[in-house]
Structures are given as structure tokens and as C-alpha cells.
Amino acid sequence: MLVIGIAGGSGSGKTTVVKAIMKQFTKGEVSLLSQDSYYRDNGHLSSEERAKINFDHPSSIEFSLLSKHVDALKHGNDIDMPLYSYVTCARSKETIPVSPSSVLIVEGILVLANPRLRERLDIKVFVDADGDDRLMRIIRRDIEERGRSFIQVLDHYDRFVKPMHLTFIEPSKRYADIIIPQGGANKVAIDILTSRVQSKLAE
């Protein structure tokens, strides 16, 4: 199994890159684990307490479970990926079944920042984008998908997203084997990465 880690700042275009790669292959050839599914369950907290959660800090992610699931898939075992809601800050009782495949993509902002997970990655990718482009995508996404107001998005960005990006995410770029500038708009870089996946599947 070829394990590819795709990291980058919030709103950098990671999801676009992942979708562009996966649509080139048939179902079952490539599996995906999303770091966002492994946020710790905080459904028991009050709405005021949930508003203070720093989703961009490594401690918010259950990396031990994510690494365990990567290992299980590499050994040919099915896993049940958690299902997390940003609205309730809780894990659902339902899970998403993931089966082993020739290629596994692990995607998330902090994928390259965790040493235990990083050592399990065969190819480490960092999706890069200008800060103002990322902020525009964050504003649109958080209003449409996470029920935040414009002011709440800006406050959250200022308190959590920007400082955590500078402290943990941007420095993790140095571990990358491949850096994709311009995010999901960089078709050449995506084609190169896709070609590497195709070579693995052809072995």
C-alpha cells in the first residue's frame, strides 16, 4: 500500500487536490482518511465551551486512533472511520467503513505536523496557497457549511486559524516531499502526483 499524506493550511485547496486525484481512479483503487473525522468528541460541552475549541491545534485531533487506522489498513484490515459534526462538535454514532486499497490518502491541515503519523507516509504533500485566498475560502465555507456569521468567522480566524497556521501548519511544510503552490488550481502538480499513483497501481 502506498500512503500519501496531503496537508496544507485551512482553505488551501487540499480537498480540491484530493478530489482531482481520486476522480482519475475507479472505486476501490484509492482509499481516503480525513483528519477532520478524528477530532475529539466534545458533544458534552456547552455551546459557550464549544465556541472556545481550537480546531487548529494538534491536541484537538486523536492522532493515535488515526495512526492505528492507517496501520490496520496497511495490514489488510477494514476500519470504521469516525463521523464528526462541526455543528455539534460531536462524533456521530454512525461510522464510515473504509477498506484497504493499493493507495491510501490521508488528508488534513496537521497531517505533516504529527511525527507518529508522518513516519507512516510514503509521500508527503503540502498544498500551499496565499493567505488572502485561504481566508476568502474559509469565510465562504464557514458561513455556508458551519453556520457561522461573518463576524464569527473573522474572530475565529484571528484567534485560532492564523496563529495555529503560523505555529504548526506552515512549519510542517519542511517535511513535504512535494509542495503544490496555488492549491487546487495547479493542474501540473496534480497530474504529476496522479502519475505517481498510477505507477503504483500498475505494479
Phi and psi in degrees as GROMACS dihedral restraints (atoms count N, CA, C in turn):
[ dihedral_restraints ]
;  ai    aj    ak    al  type     phi  dphi    fc
    3     4     5     6     1   -93.5    20    10
    4     5     6     7     1   121.2    20    10
    6     7     8     9     1  -107.1    20    10
    7     8     9    10     1   120.2    20    10
    9    10    11    12     1  -112.5    20    10
   10    11    12    13     1   125.3    20    10
   12    13    14    15     1  -100.5    20    10
   13    14    15    16     1   127.5    20    10
   15    16    17    18     1  -120.1    20    10
   16    17    18    19     1   110.3    20    10
   18    19    20    21     1  -117.3    20    10
   19    20    21    22     1   179.8    20    10
   21    22    23    24     1   147.5    20    10
   22    23    24    25     1   162.6    20    10
   24    25    26    27     1   -63.4    20    10
   25    26    27    28     1   161.3    20    10
   27    28    29    30     1   -59.9    20    10
   28    29    30    31     1   129.1    20    10
   30    31    32    33     1    80.2    20    10
   31    32    33    34     1    13.6    20    10
   33    34    35    36     1   -80.7    20    10
   34    35    36    37     1   -19.3    20    10
   36    37    38    39     1   110.2    20    10
   37    38    39    40     1    17.4    20    10
   39    40    41    42     1   -58.6    20    10
   40    41    42    43     1   -46.7    20    10
   42    43    44    45     1   -61.5    20    10
   43    44    45    46     1   -39.3    20    10
   45    46    47    48     1   -62.6    20    10
   46    47    48    49     1   -42.4    20    10
   48    49    50    51     1   -63.5    20    10
   49    50    51    52     1   -45.5    20    10
   51    52    53    54     1   -61.2    20    10
   52    53    54    55     1   -45.8    20    10
   54    55    56    57     1   -63.3    20    10
   55    56    57    58     1   -39.2    20    10
   57    58    59    60     1   -64.0    20    10
   58    59    60    61     1   -35.9    20    10
   60    61    62    63     1   -72.6    20    10
   61    62    63    64     1   -48.2    20    10
   63    64    65    66     1   -68.3    20    10
   64    65    66    67     1   -29.2    20    10
   66    67    68    69     1   -72.1    20    10
   67    68    69    70     1    -9.2    20    10
   69    70    71    72     1   -83.8    20    10
   70    71    72    73     1    -7.0    20    10
   72    73    74    75     1  -127.0    20    10
   73    74    75    76     1   159.1    20    10
   75    76    77    78     1   -80.7    20    10
   76    77    78    79     1   159.4    20    10
   78    79    80    81     1   -60.3    20    10
   79    80    81    82     1   131.2    20    10
   81    82    83    84     1   103.5    20    10
   82    83    84    85     1   -18.3    20    10
   84    85    86    87     1   -80.6    20    10
   85    86    87    88     1   -34.8    20    10
   87    88    89    90     1  -129.0    20    10
   88    89    90    91     1   129.6    20    10
   90    91    92    93     1  -106.5    20    10
   91    92    93    94     1   156.6    20    10
   93    94    95    96     1  -132.4    20    10
   94    95    96    97     1   132.0    20    10
   96    97    98    99     1  -117.5    20    10
   97    98    99   100     1   127.6    20    10
   99   100   101   102     1  -102.3    20    10
  100   101   102   103     1   127.3    20    10
  102   103   104   105     1   -56.2    20    10
  103   104   105   106     1   -34.0    20    10
  105   106   107   108     1   -60.6    20    10
  106   107   108   109     1   -22.9    20    10
  108   109   110   111     1   -74.6    20    10
  109   110   111   112     1   -13.9    20    10
  111   112   113   114     1  -106.5    20    10
  112   113   114   115     1    18.1    20    10
  114   115   116   117     1   -63.3    20    10
  115   116   117   118     1   144.4    20    10
  117   118   119   120     1   -65.6    20    10
  118   119   120   121     1   146.4    20    10
  120   121   122   123     1   -73.5    20    10
  121   122   123   124     1   114.9    20    10
  123   124   125   126     1  -120.9    20    10
  124   125   126   127     1    27.0    20    10
  126   127   128   129     1   -64.7    20    10
  127   128   129   130     1   -19.2    20    10
  129   130   131   132     1   -80.1    20    10
  130   131   132   133     1   -10.5    20    10
  132   133   134   135     1   -80.7    20    10
  133   134   135   136     1   157.2    20    10
  135   136   137   138     1   -73.4    20    10
  136   137   138   139     1   165.7    20    10
  138   139   140   141     1   -61.5    20    10
  139   140   141   142     1   -35.0    20    10
  141   142   143   144     1   -66.5    20    10
  142   143   144   145     1   -40.5    20    10
  144   145   146   147     1   -70.7    20    10
  145   146   147   148     1   -37.0    20    10
  147   148   149   150     1   -65.7    20    10
  148   149   150   151     1   -31.4    20    10
  150   151   152   153     1   -67.4    20    10
  151   152   153   154     1   -17.6    20    10
  153   154   155   156     1   -95.5    20    10
  154   155   156   157     1    -1.0    20    10
  156   157   158   159     1   -67.8    20    10
  157   158   159   160     1   131.9    20    10
  159   160   161   162     1   -96.2    20    10
  160   161   162   163     1    94.3    20    10
  162   163   164   165     1   -71.9    20    10
  163   164   165   166     1   -10.2    20    10
  165   166   167   168     1  -100.6    20    10
  166   167   168   169     1     4.3    20    10
  168   169   170   171     1   -95.2    20    10
  169   170   171   172     1   139.5    20    10
  171   172   173   174     1   -54.0    20    10
  172   173   174   175     1   -29.5    20    10
  174   175   176   177     1   -68.3    20    10
  175   176   177   178     1   -14.8    20    10
  177   178   179   180     1   -78.8    20    10
  178   179   180   181     1   -11.4    20    10
  180   181   182   183     1  -106.0    20    10
  181   182   183   184     1   136.8    20    10
  183   184   185   186     1   -86.9    20    10
  184   185   186   187     1    76.1    20    10
  186   187   188   189     1   -64.8    20    10
  187   188   189   190     1   -27.5    20    10
  189   190   191   192     1   -63.3    20    10
  190   191   192   193     1   -40.7    20    10
  192   193   194   195     1   -70.9    20    10
  193   194   195   196     1   -40.7    20    10
  195   196   197   198     1   -61.2    20    10
  196   197   198   199     1   -45.4    20    10
  198   199   200   201     1   -64.1    20    10
  199   200   201   202     1   -39.6    20    10
  201   202   203   204     1   -60.9    20    10
  202   203   204   205     1   -40.7    20    10
  204   205   206   207     1   -69.6    20    10
  205   206   207   208     1   -36.4    20    10
  207   208   209   210     1   -61.6    20    10
  208   209   210   211     1   -45.2    20    10
  210   211   212   213     1   -61.4    20    10
  211   212   213   214     1   -42.8    20    10
  213   214   215   216     1   -61.7    20    10
  214   215   216   217     1   -44.2    20    10
  216   217   218   219     1   -65.0    20    10
  217   218   219   220     1   -39.0    20    10
  219   220   221   222     1   -64.4    20    10
  220   221   222   223     1   -27.3    20    10
  222   223   224   225     1   -91.4    20    10
  223   224   225   226     1     7.9    20    10
  225   226   227   228     1    86.9    20    10
  226   227   228   229     1    17.8    20    10
  228   229   230   231     1  -106.2    20    10
  229   230   231   232     1   144.6    20    10
  231   232   233   234     1   -72.0    20    10
  232   233   234   235     1   152.9    20    10
  234   235   236   237     1  -133.3    20    10
  235   236   237   238     1   162.8    20    10
  237   238   239   240     1  -111.6    20    10
  238   239   240   241     1   101.8    20    10
  240   241   242   243     1   -74.2    20    10
  241   242   243   244     1   133.5    20    10
  243   244   245   246     1   -61.9    20    10
  244   245   246   247     1   159.7    20    10
  246   247   248   249     1  -121.1    20    10
  247   248   249   250     1   117.8    20    10
  249   250   251   252     1  -115.2    20    10
  250   251   252   253     1   142.9    20    10
  252   253   254   255     1  -114.0    20    10
  253   254   255   256     1   123.9    20    10
  255   256   257   258     1   -69.5    20    10
  256   257   258   259     1   -25.1    20    10
  258   259   260   261     1   -71.4    20    10
  259   260   261   262     1   -45.9    20    10
  261   262   263   264     1   -96.0    20    10
  262   263   264   265     1   -13.5    20    10
  264   265   266   267     1    60.4    20    10
  265   266   267   268     1    30.5    20    10
  267   268   269   270     1  -129.1    20    10
  268   269   270   271     1   155.8    20    10
  270   271   272   273     1   -84.6    20    10
  271   272   273   274     1   139.6    20    10
  273   274   275   276     1   -75.6    20    10
  274   275   276   277     1   158.1    20    10
  276   277   278   279     1   -69.6    20    10
  277   278   279   280     1   -25.5    20    10
  279   280   281   282     1   -79.3    20    10
  280   281   282   283     1   153.9    20    10
  282   283   284   285     1  -129.9    20    10
  283   284   285   286     1   169.6    20    10
  285   286   287   288     1  -111.4    20    10
  286   287   288   289     1   116.5    20    10
  288   289   290   291     1   -71.3    20    10
  289   290   291   292     1   134.5    20    10
  291   292   293   294     1  -128.2    20    10
  292   293   294   295     1   129.3    20    10
  294   295   296   297     1  -106.3    20    10
  295   296   297   298     1   155.3    20    10
  297   298   299   300     1   -62.4    20    10
  298   299   300   301     1   151.2    20    10
  300   301   302   303     1  -149.9    20    10
  301   302   303   304     1   178.3    20    10
  303   304   305   306     1   -68.7    20    10
  304   305   306   307     1   -31.1    20    10
  306   307   308   309     1  -129.9    20    10
  307   308   309   310     1   134.8    20    10
  309   310   311   312     1  -121.1    20    10
  310   311   312   313     1   126.8    20    10
  312   313   314   315     1  -105.0    20    10
  313   314   315   316     1   128.9    20    10
  315   316   317   318     1  -114.6    20    10
  316   317   318   319     1   117.4    20    10
  318   319   320   321     1  -121.4    20    10
  319   320   321   322     1   138.3    20    10
  321   322   323   324     1   165.4    20    10
  322   323   324   325     1   159.9    20    10
  324   325   326   327     1   -63.0    20    10
  325   326   327   328     1   -30.3    20    10
  327   328   329   330     1  -111.0    20    10
  328   329   330   331     1    15.7    20    10
  330   331   332   333     1   -58.3    20    10
  331   332   333   334     1   -36.4    20    10
  333   334   335   336     1   -91.1    20    10
  334   335   336   337     1    -3.3    20    10
  336   337   338   339     1   -90.1    20    10
  337   338   339   340     1   -12.6    20    10
  339   340   341   342     1  -102.6    20    10
  340   341   342   343     1   115.6    20    10
  342   343   344   345     1   -59.1    20    10
  343   344   345   346     1   -41.4    20    10
  345   346   347   348     1   -63.4    20    10
  346   347   348   349     1   -41.6    20    10
  348   349   350   351     1   -73.6    20    10
  349   350   351   352     1   -40.1    20    10
  351   352   353   354     1   -58.1    20    10
  352   353   354   355     1   -37.2    20    10
  354   355   356   357     1   -71.5    20    10
  355   356   357   358     1   -10.4    20    10
  357   358   359   360     1   -92.9    20    10
  358   359   360   361     1    -2.9    20    10
  360   361   362   363     1   -95.5    20    10
  361   362   363   364     1   130.4    20    10
  363   364   365   366     1   -83.8    20    10
  364   365   366   367     1   -35.5    20    10
  366   367   368   369     1  -129.8    20    10
  367   368   369   370     1   126.6    20    10
  369   370   371   372     1  -111.7    20    10
  370   371   372   373     1   122.4    20    10
  372   373   374   375     1  -119.1    20    10
  373   374   375   376     1   137.4    20    10
  375   376   377   378     1  -121.5    20    10
  376   377   378   379     1   120.2    20    10
  378   379   380   381     1   -91.4    20    10
  379   380   381   382     1   117.7    20    10
  381   382   383   384     1  -107.1    20    10
  382   383   384   385     1   146.9    20    10
  384   385   386   387     1  -158.1    20    10
  385   386   387   388     1   153.2    20    10
  387   388   389   390     1   -62.9    20    10
  388   389   390   391     1   147.3    20    10
  390   391   392   393     1   -58.9    20    10
  391   392   393   394     1   -39.0    20    10
  393   394   395   396     1   -69.9    20    10
  394   395   396   397     1   -34.0    20    10
  396   397   398   399     1   -66.1    20    10
  397   398   399   400     1   -41.6    20    10
  399   400   401   402     1   -64.1    20    10
  400   401   402   403     1   -41.5    20    10
  402   403   404   405     1   -62.4    20    10
  403   404   405   406     1   -41.7    20    10
  405   406   407   408     1   -61.8    20    10
  406   407   408   409     1   -41.3    20    10
  408   409   410   411     1   -67.8    20    10
  409   410   411   412     1   -38.0    20    10
  411   412   413   414     1   -63.3    20    10
  412   413   414   415     1   -44.4    20    10
  414   415   416   417     1   -59.2    20    10
  415   416   417   418     1   -48.4    20    10
  417   418   419   420     1   -62.8    20    10
  418   419   420   421     1   -46.6    20    10
  420   421   422   423     1   -65.5    20    10
  421   422   423   424     1   -47.1    20    10
  423   424   425   426     1   -67.8    20    10
  424   425   426   427     1   -31.0    20    10
  426   427   428   429     1   -74.0    20    10
  427   428   429   430     1   -44.5    20    10
  429   430   431   432     1   -77.6    20    10
  430   431   432   433     1   -37.3    20    10
  432   433   434   435     1  -107.2    20    10
  433   434   435   436     1   -24.4    20    10
  435   436   437   438     1  -117.2    20    10
  436   437   438   439     1     6.8    20    10
  438   439   440   441     1    67.3    20    10
  439   440   441   442     1    25.1    20    10
  441   442   443   444     1   -95.7    20    10
  442   443   444   445     1   150.7    20    10
  444   445   446   447     1   -80.7    20    10
  445   446   447   448     1   168.1    20    10
  447   448   449   450     1   -59.0    20    10
  448   449   450   451     1   -44.5    20    10
  450   451   452   453     1   -64.8    20    10
  451   452   453   454     1   -39.9    20    10
  453   454   455   456     1   -64.0    20    10
  454   455   456   457     1   -38.3    20    10
  456   457   458   459     1   -63.5    20    10
  457   458   459   460     1   -46.9    20    10
  459   460   461   462     1   -64.1    20    10
  460   461   462   463     1   -40.5    20    10
  462   463   464   465     1   -64.5    20    10
  463   464   465   466     1   -43.6    20    10
  465   466   467   468     1   -64.0    20    10
  466   467   468   469     1   -40.4    20    10
  468   469   470   471     1   -62.5    20    10
  469   470   471   472     1   -44.5    20    10
  471   472   473   474     1   -68.8    20    10
  472   473   474   475     1   -38.3    20    10
  474   475   476   477     1   -81.0    20    10
  475   476   477   478     1   -37.8    20    10
  477   478   479   480     1  -120.2    20    10
  478   479   480   481     1   -56.7    20    10
  480   481   482   483     1   -61.3    20    10
  481   482   483   484     1   -53.1    20    10
  483   484   485   486     1   -64.5    20    10
  484   485   486   487     1   -50.8    20    10
  486   487   488   489     1   -63.8    20    10
  487   488   489   490     1   -35.7    20    10
  489   490   491   492     1   -71.8    20    10
  490   491   492   493     1   -33.2    20    10
  492   493   494   495     1   -62.2    20    10
  493   494   495   496     1   -45.1    20    10
  495   496   497   498     1   -69.7    20    10
  496   497   498   499     1   -32.0    20    10
  498   499   500   501     1   -84.0    20    10
  499   500   501   502     1   -41.4    20    10
  501   502   503   504     1  -117.2    20    10
  502   503   504   505     1   -42.0    20    10
  504   505   506   507     1   -80.5    20    10
  505   506   507   508     1   -53.7    20    10
  507   508   509   510     1   -57.5    20    10
  508   509   510   511     1   -43.3    20    10
  510   511   512   513     1   -62.9    20    10
  511   512   513   514     1   -25.5    20    10
  513   514   515   516     1   -71.4    20    10
  514   515   516   517     1    -9.7    20    10
  516   517   518   519     1   -60.0    20    10
  517   518   519   520     1   -28.9    20    10
  519   520   521   522     1   -67.5    20    10
  520   521   522   523     1   -16.0    20    10
  522   523   524   525     1   -87.9    20    10
  523   524   525   526     1    -6.9    20    10
  525   526   527   528     1   -73.6    20    10
  526   527   528   529     1   140.7    20    10
  528   529   530   531     1   -83.9    20    10
  529   530   531   532     1   -31.9    20    10
  531   532   533   534     1  -133.4    20    10
  532   533   534   535     1   130.9    20    10
  534   535   536   537     1  -113.0    20    10
  535   536   537   538     1   127.1    20    10
  537   538   539   540     1  -106.9    20    10
  538   539   540   541     1    97.7    20    10
  540   541   542   543     1   -73.1    20    10
  541   542   543   544     1   158.7    20    10
  543   544   545   546     1    69.2    20    10
  544   545   546   547     1    14.7    20    10
  546   547   548   549     1    56.5    20    10
  547   548   549   550     1  -139.0    20    10
  549   550   551   552     1   -70.5    20    10
  550   551   552   553     1    -6.3    20    10
  552   553   554   555     1   -82.7    20    10
  553   554   555   556     1    -9.0    20    10
  555   556   557   558     1   -86.2    20    10
  556   557   558   559     1    85.1    20    10
  558   559   560   561     1   -66.1    20    10
  559   560   561   562     1   -34.3    20    10
  561   562   563   564     1   -63.7    20    10
  562   563   564   565     1   -48.1    20    10
  564   565   566   567     1   -63.6    20    10
  565   566   567   568     1   -39.6    20    10
  567   568   569   570     1   -64.1    20    10
  568   569   570   571     1   -40.0    20    10
  570   571   572   573     1   -64.1    20    10
  571   572   573   574     1   -38.8    20    10
  573   574   575   576     1   -64.2    20    10
  574   575   576   577     1   -45.1    20    10
  576   577   578   579     1   -65.8    20    10
  577   578   579   580     1   -40.4    20    10
  579   580   581   582     1   -62.8    20    10
  580   581   582   583     1   -38.8    20    10
  582   583   584   585     1   -63.2    20    10
  583   584   585   586     1   -36.4    20    10
  585   586   587   588     1   -65.9    20    10
  586   587   588   589     1   -39.6    20    10
  588   589   590   591     1   -65.0    20    10
  589   590   591   592     1   -42.8    20    10
  591   592   593   594     1   -61.5    20    10
  592   593   594   595     1   -37.7    20    10
  594   595   596   597     1   -64.8    20    10
  595   596   597   598     1   -38.8    20    10
  597   598   599   600     1   -65.0    20    10
  598   599   600   601     1   -42.2    20    10
  600   601   602   603     1   -68.5    20    10
  601   602   603   604     1   -24.8    20    10
  603   604   605   606     1   -81.4    20    10
  604   605   606   607     1   -13.8    20    10
